[in-house]
Amino acid sequence: MAMLQVVSPVEQTSTPALSLPNWLLRLEGLALFIATLFAYAQLGGNWVMFIVLLFVPDVGMLGYALNPKLGAQVYNLAHFILLPLVLLALAWAGGWTLGVQIALIWAAHINMDRVVGYGFKYASGFKDTHMQKV
């Protein structure tokens, strides 16, 4: 596993390095991923369901089979944190425990992606994400 190295923009190195904003986004994702796991556990969520649903948001990448622009749009929508947060709020307010659990799984997925450096996609290519721009 490669070591993460934080360098200033003016430093030049021959080894790949993460910028400070990229490193902070990954750390933020880790903190939120842990928080969603904790909340899910506190609700007594089913861990088999958690594992089964954890990668469902990645179904959004199927849009790339049609074209990169559509693929990026669908993928980004499935990885937009506001959507699981709205589901969480509505489910919580309505007393819908399963909805709360689904929202937490969805948010966990998004934050897990941030930890490993996956971000919002650009139409230029699947591997071209906002995480590479920071």
N, C-alpha and C positions, 0 to 999 in steps of 0.2 A: 504494500500500500504506500503510495507516494505521500511524502510529508507536505503539509500545507505551509506555504510561505507567504507572508504578507509583506509587500514592498510598496514603496511610494511610487507614484507615476514617473518620477524622474530617474529612479534606479533602473539599471539595465542588468538583467541576469540571463544566463543561458537556460535556467530551469524554469518550468512553468510555475507561475505564482498566482495566487488569488489576490484581487484588490481588497482593500479594507471593506468597501461596501458589499462586495460579494461574500466575504467572510461573515460580515454582520447579518446579511440576509440568511445565510445558512444557519448561523447560530440562533437567529430568531425562529427559523423553521423548526429547529431542534426543540427549543423551549415550548413552542406551540404544539408540536407533535407529542411531547411528553405530557403536556396539559390535557390534550384530548384523550390520551390513554388513561390518565388518572380519572378524568370525568367519566369516561366509559366504564371504568372499573367501579367507580362509586355508584353508578346507576345499576350495577349488577348485569352489565351487558354480556351477551353470549359471545365468547371468544371465537367459536367456530364461525358464527355469522360475521364477526369482524374480519377474519382472514378471508372468507369467501367474498365479501363486498369491498375489501380494501383496494383492489385494482380495477373496480368497475369504472371509475372516471377515465381510465386509459382507453376505454372503448371509443372515446372521442377521437382517437388517432385514426380510426377507420375512415374518416373524412379525407385523409390523404390519398386513399385509393382512387378518389374522384379527381382531386387536384389539390395542390399545396395551399392555395388560398383558403378553400373551404376547410381543408384539414386543420389549418392553423386556427381558423375561427371557431370550429366545433371543439377542438382541443382546449383552446383558451377559455371558452365558456364553461367547459366541464372542470376547469382548474381555477375558476374565479371564486375567491374565498367568500365573497358576499352572498353567493347562492346558498351554500350550506349554512351560513349564519342566519339568513332569512328563514330557511327551513327550521333551524334550531329554535329561533324565537317563536315562530308560529306553532311549532310542535309543543314547545314548553308551555306557551300560553294556553294551548288547547288540551293540555294533559295527555298528549300522544307520545308515550314513552318510546315506542318503536321509531317514530319520526326523529326524536331527539338522538337516539342511538345511530340512526342512519346519517344524520347531519354530522355527528362526531366522527364517524368513520370516514365520511367524505372530507371533512376538514383535516383529519389525520393524514389522509392520502396526499392532499395538497401540500401540507407541511413536510411530509416525508420527501416529496419530490424536491422541495426547496433545499432540504438538508444535503441531498446528493447532487445539487446543481441544476436540476431541471426547472425551467421557467416557462413563461409565456412564449409561444412560438411566433416566428415571423414567417410570412409566406415564402421567403427565400429558401427555406429548407427546415426539415424537422429538427435538426441539431442547432439551428440558429435561434437562440432564445435570449430573453432579456438578461438572464444570469451571466451570459458571456459579454454583455455590454457594460457591466458594472465591475 
